[in-house]
Amino acid sequence: MKDLFHSRVRPFPVTAGASASELMERMAGTAFQARNLAQAARIWQRALEDEVTILFGLAGAMVPAGMRSVLVYLIENRLIDCLVSTGANLFHDVYETLGAPHWQHSPETDDVELGRRRVNRFYDVLAPETDFSAAEEWVVNFGIPMGASNPVLSISPPCGKSS
């Protein structure tokens, strides 16, 4: 039974002037997602210190949730080497590039009412269907000139590595 009780949960004080890094280290002694976040930070820190290729899998509505600038920072500062994303996040990136914003809202909003008002909901984020339709039209018009003889995708070494 003693082998089950080897690491005690260590609550920590939040002190004035504590850096985000210090708080992250303190979270390692806690439980649930705080401990997982601290573990992820340790793993990422070790990866940044080694000669490794860091792949970043992006799923979920992260661009509409406001994480676009975080992704840009990670890429521009070479904190990740390869971003693998869902098509939805790529579309939301185009949507924002075209100047359309996402809007904060309550996740308890009536979806039937939103449908009547032609508003899309992504948990607690909203976007007008008219803006989405305009962005979809832009994407389609962008792709039409390429046609089947000029494929959008090409085969290249993964993550920009030379072969």
C-alpha positions as CSV (number, residue, x, y, z in Angstrom):
1,M,0.0,0.0,0.0
2,K,2.9,2.4,0.7
3,D,3.9,2.3,-3.0
4,L,0.6,4.1,-3.8
5,F,1.4,7.1,-1.5
6,H,4.8,8.3,-2.8
7,S,4.1,11.9,-3.9
8,R,2.1,14.2,-1.7
9,V,0.0,16.9,-3.3
10,R,1.8,20.2,-2.5
11,P,-0.5,23.3,-2.5
12,F,1.4,26.4,-3.2
13,P,1.0,30.1,-2.4
14,V,0.5,32.6,-5.2
15,T,2.9,35.3,-4.2
16,A,3.2,38.9,-5.5
17,G,5.8,39.2,-8.1
18,A,6.0,35.4,-8.9
19,S,6.8,34.9,-12.5
20,A,4.7,32.6,-14.8
21,S,7.7,30.3,-14.8
22,E,7.7,30.1,-11.0
23,L,4.0,29.4,-10.9
24,M,4.4,26.7,-13.5
25,E,7.1,25.0,-11.4
26,R,4.9,25.2,-8.3
27,M,2.0,23.6,-10.3
28,A,4.1,20.4,-10.7
29,G,3.3,19.6,-7.0
30,T,-0.4,19.9,-7.5
31,A,-2.9,17.6,-9.4
32,F,-5.2,17.4,-12.4
33,Q,-4.5,19.8,-15.3
34,A,-2.2,22.1,-13.4
35,R,0.3,19.2,-12.9
36,N,-0.1,18.2,-16.5
37,L,0.6,21.7,-17.6
38,A,3.8,21.8,-15.5
39,Q,4.8,18.5,-17.0
40,A,4.2,19.7,-20.5
41,A,6.3,22.8,-19.8
42,R,9.2,20.6,-18.6
43,I,9.0,18.4,-21.6
44,W,8.9,21.4,-24.0
45,Q,11.9,23.0,-22.2
46,R,13.9,19.8,-22.5
47,A,13.0,19.7,-26.2
48,L,14.1,23.3,-26.8
49,E,17.5,22.4,-25.2
50,D,18.1,19.4,-27.5
51,E,18.5,19.0,-31.2
52,V,15.0,17.9,-31.9
53,T,12.2,18.7,-34.3
54,I,9.2,20.0,-32.4
55,L,5.9,19.1,-34.0
56,F,2.8,21.1,-32.8
57,G,-0.6,19.5,-33.4
58,L,-3.3,22.2,-33.5
59,A,-6.9,20.9,-33.1
60,G,-10.0,22.5,-31.7
61,A,-11.1,26.1,-32.4
62,M,-7.8,27.7,-31.3
63,V,-7.8,30.6,-33.8
64,P,-11.3,31.6,-33.1
65,A,-10.5,31.3,-29.4
66,G,-7.9,34.1,-29.8
67,M,-4.7,32.0,-29.9
68,R,-3.6,33.2,-33.4
69,S,-1.0,35.6,-32.1
70,V,0.4,32.9,-29.8
71,L,0.8,30.6,-32.8
72,V,2.6,33.4,-34.7
73,Y,4.9,33.9,-31.8
74,L,5.8,30.2,-31.5
75,I,6.6,30.0,-35.2
76,E,8.5,33.4,-35.5
77,N,10.6,32.6,-32.5
78,R,11.4,29.0,-33.7
79,L,9.7,27.5,-30.6
80,I,8.1,24.9,-32.9
81,D,9.4,23.5,-36.1
82,C,6.3,22.1,-37.7
83,L,2.6,23.1,-37.3
84,V,0.1,20.4,-38.1
85,S,-3.4,21.9,-38.2
86,T,-7.0,21.1,-38.9
87,G,-8.5,22.7,-42.0
88,A,-10.9,24.6,-39.7
89,N,-8.1,26.5,-38.0
90,L,-6.6,27.3,-41.4
91,F,-10.0,28.6,-42.5
92,H,-10.4,30.7,-39.3
93,D,-7.0,32.2,-40.0
94,V,-8.1,33.2,-43.5
95,Y,-11.3,34.5,-42.0
96,E,-9.4,36.8,-39.6
97,T,-6.9,37.8,-42.3
98,L,-9.8,39.1,-44.4
99,G,-10.7,41.3,-41.4
100,A,-13.6,39.4,-39.9
101,P,-13.5,39.1,-36.1
102,H,-14.7,36.4,-33.8
103,W,-16.9,37.5,-30.8
104,Q,-16.9,36.4,-27.2
105,H,-20.3,35.1,-25.9
106,S,-21.9,32.8,-23.4
107,P,-21.7,29.1,-24.1
108,E,-25.3,28.8,-22.9
109,T,-26.7,30.7,-25.8
110,D,-29.7,29.2,-27.5
111,D,-28.5,27.5,-30.7
112,V,-31.9,27.6,-32.3
113,E,-32.0,31.4,-31.8
114,L,-28.5,31.7,-33.2
115,G,-29.5,29.6,-36.2
116,R,-32.5,32.0,-36.8
117,R,-30.2,34.9,-36.7
118,R,-27.6,33.1,-38.9
119,V,-24.8,33.2,-36.3
120,N,-22.2,30.4,-36.0
121,R,-21.2,29.3,-32.5
122,F,-17.9,27.7,-31.4
123,Y,-18.5,27.0,-27.7
124,D,-18.3,30.6,-26.4
125,V,-17.3,32.3,-29.6
126,L,-19.6,33.7,-32.3
127,A,-19.2,34.6,-35.9
128,P,-21.9,35.9,-38.3
129,E,-22.8,33.5,-41.1
130,T,-22.6,36.4,-43.6
131,D,-18.9,36.9,-42.8
132,F,-18.3,33.2,-43.0
133,S,-20.0,33.0,-46.4
134,A,-17.9,35.9,-47.7
135,A,-14.7,34.2,-46.5
136,E,-15.8,30.9,-48.1
137,E,-16.4,32.7,-51.4
138,W,-13.0,34.2,-51.2
139,V,-11.4,30.8,-50.6
140,V,-13.3,29.3,-53.6
141,N,-12.4,32.2,-55.9
142,F,-8.8,31.9,-54.8
143,G,-8.7,28.3,-55.7
144,I,-10.6,28.3,-59.0
145,P,-7.7,29.7,-61.2
146,M,-5.4,27.0,-60.0
147,G,-7.6,24.3,-61.5
148,A,-6.9,20.5,-61.5
149,S,-3.7,20.9,-63.6
150,N,-2.1,23.2,-61.0
151,P,-2.4,21.4,-57.7
152,V,-2.5,23.5,-54.5
153,L,-0.5,20.9,-52.6
154,S,2.9,19.6,-53.5
155,I,4.9,16.9,-52.0
156,S,8.0,18.1,-50.1
157,P,10.1,16.9,-47.2
158,P,8.2,17.1,-43.9
159,C,8.5,20.3,-41.9
160,G,10.7,22.1,-44.4
161,K,13.7,19.7,-43.9
162,S,15.8,19.2,-46.9
163,S,16.0,15.7,-48.3
